Structures are given as C-alpha cells and as structure tokens.
Amino acid sequence: MADPIRVLVTGAAGQIAYSLLYGIAKGDVFGKDQPIILLLLDIPPMLPVLDGVVMELQDCALPLLREVIPTDKEDVAFKDLDAAVLVGSMPRKEGMERKDLLKANVNIFKSQGAALEKFSKKTVKVLVVGNPANTNCLIAAKSAPSIPKENFSCLTRLDHNRARSQVAIRVGVPADNVKNVIIWGNHSSTQYPDVHHAKVNIQGSEVNVFDAVKDDSWLKGDFISTVQQRGAAVIKARKLSSAMSAAKAICDHMRDIWFGTPEGEFISMGVYSSGNSYGVPEDLIYSFPVVIKDKSWKIVDGLPIKDFSREKMDATAAELVEERDTAVSFLGV
C-alpha cells in the first residue's frame, strides 16, 4: 500500500467538515488504496467539539485512516501537507460591513498562507472553501510565494453541481447526463452560470442544453437566478448554510485534481486568471471551465462568448477586482 498522505481540513469542528471528513477518510477523494493522516484545525473554543469529531472518526473503524490529529496550532496543522481544504473562515455577522468581513478574513488567510509557506510541502494542493472564497484564496496564495499559484483553487463546484442538477431536473434525466456547464467568476450572487456550451445526454445522443430544455427564457432568467441565490435559499429553509452539498462538491473538486477530469468533459473551479484568453483581468482567482490531467489544471480555451455572457462575466470580474483591491490594502496593515 502507498505511504499515507497528510490532509488538512480547517474549520474542522464545523458543519461542512462534519459532512466532509467521512468521505475523505473512507477513500472517496484520494482513492481506495491511499492511506490518510487527517489533520483537523479549529480555534481553541472549538477543541472540545473537535474531540467529539475525532471519537466519531475512530468509531467509523476506517481502514485507510491511519491517524487523526486535532489541533489549534498552525505549525502542527500545516506540517508536510499533501492537501489542504481551508473551510474555516469568519462568517458574516448581522450588521457587519463587507469591508470588515474582508479584513477579518485577510488576517486568517494571510496567516494560513504563511503557514503553508513555512511548514507544508511545495507540492501541496490547496482548496479554499471559506467565504469570500475567491479573495481568501488569492490572499493565501500571495502569502505563500514559494508555492506555485497553480496549486491554489477555490470552490465553485457546488455552484457547478447546482447548475447541472437544475438542468437535469428540468429535462428529466440523471444529473450525470448533463455536462460542461460553466460557472464564471465569483462564488457570490454575481457568479454567471453558463449553459451555452453544455450538453445533455438524451437516450444516448448529446443535445445542446437550449435544444433539450426548449425554454430560452427560463435558461436566461430563473435558471441563472436560482443557481446564484441557491445558498441563500438553503439558509432560509434550513436556518443553516449548505453543508452536505458543499462537502460533496469539495470531494468532487479534490478527486478531480487528484485523478483528472473525464475525457471530453470540463468542470468549474476558481483558479488564477493570469494569462487567460477570455479578457478576465489578471491577478484574480476567477472561476473558469478547466480540464485536469496529472494534477494540473488548464483553462478550456476558445469557447465562443455571446454578448449576453460577456456582460455577466465582466460584472462578476468587476466585483472580484473591487474585493481584491480592498483585501490587498489590508495585507500591509
């Protein structure tokens, strides 16, 4: 059997982690023959809760799980990592200005980026989930200058899965019969779920989504707003944010980094925008369609962009530029 890999989950006592850790520990992400050492980081007040999570992981009696290390110390959590899933972040509290939220998160992700730089392997793959995920990811990457920027990504796979599922339900096919939806931009309500390049498999033949759905006004209206606002809809209904679906998306994202994307299929993730061919400003973490091979992603080039799409891609880029500039202004503080 392979040597164990070291995988960190932050915010490990929280509800996303509670849905996520079992999937990682039983081999859904890194493979059924890959032993794992799980490092679980949270803030000091959460350590008693974290002890309960450790007990449950032990009680699952999982053959691949070699060790579980709960901690509130970054030098322990980030040591020699192969993969890091940064879920923990400062949530927005009532009455909190967006600027204050950004400032609090800059401090967290600057510190975690510095810990990656100091303690982790240079090959570590880092997935940022904690919101605002794109900008938090950018700050972490900037704070770990000797780790390649390509090793950092943020989660828009949940939005991607939401879009895929909405189309599948509308057409009446299983979700995996829908492929190549795209989430462009920020993991926020300005994101642009784009189905102009997506296909639906109907009785063995691939059909353009617009031809399969046969309702352009839905695809250009309610479909987009449903995906954009789905997180808020879940909070309204459950009084808690998406956890099961977020954990599933994290597993999908990391598994695709580890094992690659299927032939002829692309997925969405927030990655470094520099050098892209879609006119997105440089030095952002922006969600693009990507293919992955040998643990390296590549933006899918050459997709024709309609004016309808261009406008939405530019709007979400503008939000990200503003977020980045605000966040970077705090970096030097």
Beta strands, then each sheet from edge to edge (+ up, - down):
strand 1: 5-10
strand 2: 36-41
strand 3: 65-71
strand 4: 83-86
strand 5: 125-128
strand 6: 152-154
strand 7: 178-179
strand 8: 182-184
strand 9: 192-194
strand 10: 199-202
strand 11: 205-208
strand 12: 267-272
strand 13: 285-293
strand 14: 296-299
sheet 1: 3+ 2+ 1+ 4+ 5+ 6+
sheet 2: 7+ 10- 11+
sheet 3: 8+ 9-
sheet 4: 12+ 13- 14+
end
